[in-house]
Amino acid sequence: MPDEGAYPTRWEADVALTDGGTVHIRPVRPEDAPLVEAFHNRQSRESIYFRYFSPMPRLSARELDRLTKVDYLDHLSLVAMLGGEIIGMAGYDRWTGRDEAEVAFITDDAHHGRGLATVLLEWLVVAAREVGFSGLTAQQPGHAGRVPPGGIRGQQLVR
């Protein structure tokens, strides 16, 4: 199991998307707060709603801290970087008292349909397995429970 708080460079990689483009996936760092805020501010109200389940026109300082100050074990966020900007984020938070975590995603409106969420999920699965999770769950407005991210593979991810 990795050391708590140690930045996991092994979870960094340049990855190919379905359209042949490449992005750099890496764990978020505290100094990414301005990039996370800029990313959030570029997104549509609909994308923000589907990520946070409420309208959130601006991220508070507390929310920025929650998104960027992670322990890389029970709480992790990954970012997809392109040209110095974040174009996607995905993260997990351990459910209290369980060996499962809830996942959440948001991808840049301008980059939908490129396979970005699938790639981010694949990297979250790698991290979740490494720290010992047995499963990942997700919620969407009007739905809750195990979601098959990327199709059937999602249900097989860490069980």
C-alpha positions, -999 to 999 in steps of 0.1 A, spaced: 0 0 0 13 35 -8 24 59 18 -3 83 29 2 117 14 30 107 -8 25 120 -44 21 89 -66 41 96 -97 34 61 -109 -2 72 -117 11 97 -143 10 89 -180 4 102 -214 -26 84 -228 -43 81 -262 -80 90 -265 -105 74 -289 -99 102 -315 -61 96 -315 -53 127 -294 -32 124 -263 -36 139 -228 -15 137 -197 -32 120 -167 -19 127 -133 -30 130 -96 -41 165 -86 -18 186 -65 -27 215 -41 -11 240 -64 -36 230 -91 -64 250 -74 -63 279 -100 -64 254 -129 -93 235 -113 -112 268 -108 -105 279 -145 -117 244 -157 -149 247 -136 -156 282 -149 -155 270 -185 -181 243 -181 -218 245 -189 -245 247 -162 -256 212 -173 -222 197 -169 -217 213 -135 -251 200 -124 -243 164 -135 -211 166 -116 -223 182 -83 -260 175 -84 -267 212 -79 -261 245 -96 -226 256 -86 -216 286 -106 -184 291 -86 -163 268 -65 -158 280 -29 -124 280 -14 -135 250 7 -146 231 -23 -113 239 -42 -94 226 -11 -115 194 -11 -108 188 -48 -71 196 -47 -58 186 -12 -61 148 -13 -44 120 6 -40 98 -25 -55 69 -5 -91 74 7 -95 106 -13 -81 110 -48 -86 133 -78 -70 128 -112 -68 154 -139 -64 152 -176 -41 179 -189 -38 193 -224 -17 223 -232 -14 234 -196 -52 233 -190 -73 207 -172 -98 192 -196 -112 165 -173 -113 155 -136 -123 123 -119 -120 113 -83 -131 90 -56 -139 93 -19 -140 63 4 -174 55 19 -170 56 57 -165 22 72 -164 4 38 -138 -7 14 -156 10 -15 -154 45 -28 -178 68 -47 -165 82 -80 -174 114 -98 -164 128 -132 -165 160 -152 -150 165 -186 -146 197 -205 -176 205 -226 -153 211 -256 -138 176 -253 -169 154 -249 -170 122 -270 -132 117 -270 -132 89 -244 -118 111 -217 -141 99 -189 -133 62 -198 -96 69 -196 -100 87 -163 -120 58 -149 -94 33 -160 -68 52 -140 -91 55 -110 -95 17 -111 -58 12 -111 -54 35 -80 -84 19 -62 -71 -16 -67 -37 -5 -54 -50 10 -22 -73 -20 -16 -108 -10 -26 -133 -38 -34 -156 -16 -55 -165 18 -68 -199 33 -69 -214 63 -87 -245 84 -86 -263 103 -113 -293 126 -109 -323 103 -105 -302 71 -102 -279 56 -76 -259 25 -71 -233 7 -91 -228 22 -124 -211 3 -152 -186 30 -163 -174 22 -197 -200 -6 -200 -199 -40 -184 -162 -37 -176 -172 -12 -149 -189 -38 -128 -159 -60 -129 -135 -33 -120 -123 -40 -85 -144 -69 -73 
